[in-house]
């Protein structure tokens, strides 16, 4: 019999992604699977070209982006009321379609 151990749920924090998480939670509860919420950050600020390090506005932007992502993940996780499901989240840089496939293969 097939044993599902891990479920990868890519999210852009849209309503459709929240619906996908609900389905994953129901499926994960049946198999006692771990669910990973994955957000792919396609917009990475690069310090290339800055001789003296990053400008203050880049650090401010990165802090605000991290705060926003944490709030979004917390909102999604709070909406899941199933103690039998283990949830974790991660943010990876890159092109979404490539990173999602690579991460699913890496995590099996």
Secondary structure, 3 states (H helix, E strand, C coil): CCCCCEEEEECCCCHHHHHHHHHHHHHHHHHCCEEEEEEEECCCCCCCCCCCCCCHHHHHHHHHHHHHHHHHHHHHHHCCCCCCCEEEEEEEECCHHHHHHHHHHHHC
